[in-house]
Amino acid sequence: GAGFSVICAAAIPDAGQRRAVMDELRQAGHEPIEIGVAEMHGFAGNLLALCDALGRQVIAMSDTAWASLTPGAKDALATHGNIVTAPIPTIERHGGGSVRGMIAEVFLPRGAAGGE
């Protein structure tokens, strides 16, 4: 998302690499919002930052992901945009993914082939 990154730093086994990733995120202007392994398995890393029609950031995630987050992570995310959740237990249980995998990202410049 603009201004933030959700990361399960504990999933990076090497401490030096973990520190380097966190430093890179900060240098890129992103606030690292750390989630734990349980939150990662609760689909908290499968969110997607979008923009609404007015250009405001919206953070889309499943109900499962939202419920897995700590209050601190929820507060940190809420400072970066409006949180929108959806119940998708069947996809999470049987499809192996979550909200992020259900939404197509378009990276076209404005005005190019349908990008506006």
Helices and strands as residue ranges (DSSP letters): E 4-7, G 9-11, H 15-27, E 31-34, H 37-41, E 48-51, E 57-62, H 63-68, H 71-78, E 82-86, H 89-90, I 91-95, H 99-102
